[in-house]
Amino acid sequence: MAKRDYYEVLGVSKGASADDIKKAYRKMAIKYHPDKNPDDKESEEKFKEAAEAYEVLSNAEKKQRYDQFGHAGMGGNGGGYGGGYGGGMNMDDIFSQFGDIFGGAFGGGFGGGGRRTQVNRGSNLRVRVKLTLDEVATGVTKKLKVNKYVSCDKCRGTGAEGGGMTTCHTCRGSGHVTRIMNTPLGQMQTSSTCPSCNGQGQTIEHKCTKCYGDGIIKGEEVIDVKIPPGVGNEMQLSVRGKGNAGARGGVPGDLIVQVEEEEHAELKRDGSNLHYELYISFIDAALGTTVEVPTIDGKARIKVDPGTQSGKLLRLRGKGLPDLDYGQKGDILVHTNVWVPKSLTKDERDTLERLRASKNFEPNPSKSERSFFEKMKDYFH
């Protein structure tokens, strides 16, 4: 099922300010919040959909990429949470990232009966991946070995020796403490992160001897990264949940994959179109010929008509790269260059001297043969 437009999901226009986007998301989140709609699958899905839309539109870099490439630019056919690179979504992820938006409107997080514990989030990782033009054309799955923080295998990420945790005595497992102050205007209640457990709701009796209580250790992971066809140089793809592990069982960060396109030996890229410089002798230009030109998947034969002028543009339709959003392929544009030899033998010179006098060799461009400037003007417009 195709994803809905993120602006449509939040009910805002493309020109909406960051404040408007935040307000729209909070309104949607409150409307479809699981606490208000218990056991309502449709509301839960709309709640997740709104969170996904906000996660993209509230980030300037992701928003710019989405505005330019749509859902495909967010990493395949999906977005930040539910798409091909999202790796799924759960309520803990949403509340851990957007707790500042929900505030205390519902008395805490999801499914905890008023319990709102702090969830540690691992940091994002960035890697660069080199792609050939062939890989850009077809899409590819790359296996990347990434050095990162992983969950401690001895304590299973808890940070506690033997996995033993106890409920925090200060906050009684809620992760936050409430204070009531008397003011001239009456009593004021404030809530803050518990200083004893740092919002975890639990404390460690004996720290793990392998990770020293952090719940994470240095390791590595081989990650399959699916690159969609048509990606551009310096484009970034996000692989959800494949960054550094979060401390003490927290939410892992993301793996940001930056595309580095390798230069092709013969073809030059311009969006979904490819350009090729074809050099032919002035004899072939005068008499006409058939030549082979390189394409992404081999060679293609192209006809050069008799009387072809230098600078003429020949086109191989549908032989370029696929468009990232729509999949439609661009063209290969063949630029014809008539090559003139720099040195001649005596016989060659004598032959050309005899031809010099022929009227057919006098420049006589027709009105249909436009200047180079006019051709370039059309090309860029």
N, C-alpha and C positions, 0 to 999 in steps of 0.2 A: 504494500500500500504506500502510495506516494506521500511524502511528508508535506504538511501544510507550511505555507510561508510563515516565517517567524514573526513578521510584523502583523500578519493576520491573526496569529495565535494570541498576541498580546493586545490586539486592537489599537495599534498605533500606526502612524504614517512613517515613511522612510526618513522624513526630516525631523522626527521626534527627538527631543533633547534627552540626555542621560537621565535627568530628573523625571521626565515624563515616562520613560521606559521603566524606571524603578517603581514609580507609582502604579503604572499599569500592571506590572508583575505582582506587586503586593496585593492589589485588588483581586487578581485572578487566584493567587495563592490562598488568600483568605476564603474566597468563594468555594474553592475545591479542596480545601484542607481536609486530610483524612479524619481529623477529630470532629469536623462538622458533618462529614459524610461517611460514617463507619460502614464497612463492608460494601461500599459502592465502587465497583471496579471502574466504571466509566469516569467518575470524578477523580479517582486515583490516576488514571491515564492522562486526564486533562491537567492534573496537578503536575505530573512529570513533564508533559509537553510544554507547559508554561515555564518550568524550571530550565528546560533545555533551551528554549528560545531566549530567556533572560541571560543564561550563561554565555551565549554568543553575542547578543546585542549589547550587553553591558561591558564587553571587552573591546576597546577601540580597534585593536589589530584583527580580532576575529570578525568584528562587524564589517570592517573594510573588505576583508576577504569574502565574507558572505554576500555583501552588496555587489561584488564584482563577479563571483563565480556561482552564487547560490549554494544549495546544499552540497553539491559536488566539491566545492572548495573547502568544505569543512572536513574532508577526508572520506572520499567515496560518496555513497548515497545517503550518508547520515550526518548528524551533527554531534554536538558535544557529549550528549548522554546516551541517546538511543540508537545511534547510527552504526555504520560498519566499523568505525574506529572507536566507538563509544565503549564497547565492552559491557553494555548493560548499565542499569541504574537502580539504586535502591534509596529508600527514604533517608537512611543515615547520611548518605552522600549529600542529599539536598539540604538537610538541616545543618550539617556541619559547615557547609559553604555559605548558606544564606541565612544563618541564624540572626544576623544583624537586621535583616529585613522583617523576619517574623516577629522579632522582639519577644515580648511576653504575651502576645495576643491570645495564645492558646495554653499558656501555663507550662510550656516546655516542649520537648521534642516529640517525635512520633512513637506511639506504642509504649510509652514509659510511665504513664499515669502521673504526669507532672514532673517527671525526672528529666533534667536537661544537662547531660554531661558533656564536657568538652571532648571533641574528637580531634586527635592529632592528625595532621595531613602531611604526607611526605612531599618533598620538593620535586619540581619538574626536572626532567633531564632533556638535554638537547643533543642531537646527533645530526651529522650530515651524511647524505647518501648520494653517491654518484650514479647517474643514469645515462645510458647511451640514447641516441635518438630512436633506435629500434625499440628500446624499453619504454620510452615515452609514448611511442606510437601504439603499442599493444597493451601497456600496463604490465606490471610485474610484481611478484611477491619476493621481497628481500628478507633474508635471514640475517639479523643483526645481533652480534654478541655485544651486550651492553654491561659495563661494569657499574654496579649500583649497590645501594643498601637494600638488603633483603631481610625478611623476617627471621629472627633467630630460631634455629632449629632445636635448640636445647630447651628453651622455655616457651616455644611456640609463639613468640612475639609478645609475651606478657611482661617480660623484664623481671619476672619473679622466679626464684629457684624452685623448681618443681611445679611451677605454674600457680603457686599459692598467692591469692590476693585477699585482702580484707576490706570490708566497707569502711570508708573514711569516717572517723568519729566526729569530725568537725561539721561536715555537711550532710552526714548520714546517707551518703551515696548519691545525693542530688547533683553534685558538681558545682553548686553555687551556694552562697550564703546570703541571707536576707537580714538587713539591719533596719531598725525603726528609730528615727530621730525625731525629737520634739523640736518644732520650729514655731515662731510667732504665728504662723498660719495654720498650725496644727501638726499632726504627726505625718512624717514623710517616710515612705518605705523605699529602700534601694536594694538592688540585687547585684552581686558581683561574683566573679570566679573564686572558688574556694582556694585560699592560699596554702592549705595543707596538702591537697592532692592535685593542685593545678587544673581543677575542673574535671578530673578523671572519675571522681566518685569512688575510687578505690585506691588503696595504698599497698605498697610492697613491704612485706615483713623482712624477707631476705632476698637481696639482689642476685640475679643470675650471674654466675661466675664467667660466663662466656661473653655476654653482651653488656655486663656491668649495669644492668637495670634498664638499658635503653630499649630493649626488645628488637633491635636491628643490628645487623653485622654487615661487613663488606662482602660482596659476592658478585656473581655475574648471572646473566640470563640470556638465552638465545630467543629472540622475539621475531615472529613473522610479521612483517609490515607489508600490507597490501597497498601498492601504488596504483591509482586509477589511470587509465589512458588520458593523455593530453595535459598532464601537469606541466607547470612552467618552472623555469629556473628561479631559485630562491623562494619558491612556494613552500609553505609549512603545513605539515599534516600532524594531527594530534592523535596519539594512540592512548586511549583512556586507560588509566590505572597501571601503566607500565613504567612509571617513573620510580623514584626512591620509595621504599616502604615507609609507612608512617610509624612513628615510635609507639611502642606498647599497644600494638594491634590497631593502629590508626589507619586512616584511608590513604592508599598509595597515591603519589603524584602521577602526572602524565608524562609520556615520552613525546617530545616535540621533534619531528623529523623534518629537516630542511633539505629540499631537493637541490642538487648541484648537477646541472646538465652539462655533459661532456660535449665538446665541439666536434661536429662531424667533419670528416676530411673534405667532402665535396658540397654538401648541402648546408645552406644557412637558413636558420629558422626565423620566421616573422609571424608570431601567433600560431595559427593553425596552417599557414602557408609555408612552403619551402622554396628557396631560390637556388638556381643553379646557373653558373656562368659557362656558356657553351662557346667554344672557339672553333671557327671553321675558316678554311682558306677562301680567298676571294674567288677562286675557281669554282668551289662548291657553292658559294653564295650565288654566283652567276648562273651555273648550270642546274643547281638543285641537287639534293642528295638525301639519304636517309641515315640518321645517326642514332647511336645508343646514348641514353642519359641515365644516370643513377637514380633509383628510387629507394624508399625505405626497405622494400622487400625484393630487391634485385635490380634488373635493368628494364628499361622501356625504350622501344624504337619510336622515333619521332621524325616526321617528314619536314625537310627544309625546302620550301618552294624555290624555283628558279627566280633570280632577281631579288633574293632576300637582302635587305639592307642591314647594316650593323645597327644594333640597338633594338631590333624587332623582338617583341615579346611573344614567346610561344607558351602555351598552357597545357599542362596535363591535369585534367579535372579529376578530383577525388583521390589524388595520389599523395596528398599532404598528410597532416596530423589530425587526429580527431579533436573536435571541440570538447573541452572539459565538461561543459554543462549539457550539451545536446548530442554529442557523439558524432555529429556530421563532420566529414573530413574536408580539409582544405585542399588547395591545389599545389602543384609544383610549377613555378614560374621560371621558364627557361629564357635567359637573357642571351641573345645572339650577339657575338662579337666577331666581326670579320678581321681575321689576322693577316697582316701584311708582312712578308718576309723582309728581313733587314739586309740580307746579302744575296746577290744573284750571280749565276755563272754568266759567261759572255753570251752563250746561246739563249739563255732565258731573257737576258737583257735585250738582245736583238729581236726576239719574238715580241716582247712587250712594246718595243719601240715601233714595230710595224703596226701593232694594235692601237697605239696611242692616237694615230691619225683617224681612226674609225669614230664616226659620230656616236655610235652606240656606247663608247667609253667616256663620252662627255657627260658630266653630271647634269641631270635634267629631272629633278624631283617633281612628282605630280602633287596635286593638292591633297590627295589622300595620304601622302607620306608626311605625317606631322613631325614637327621638330622634337628634339629630345626634351626640351622644356615643357612642351604641351603634353607629352606622354607622361612625364613625371607629375605634372599638375593633375592629370586625370587619376593617376595611381594613388596619390595621397588624398584625393577627395572622393 
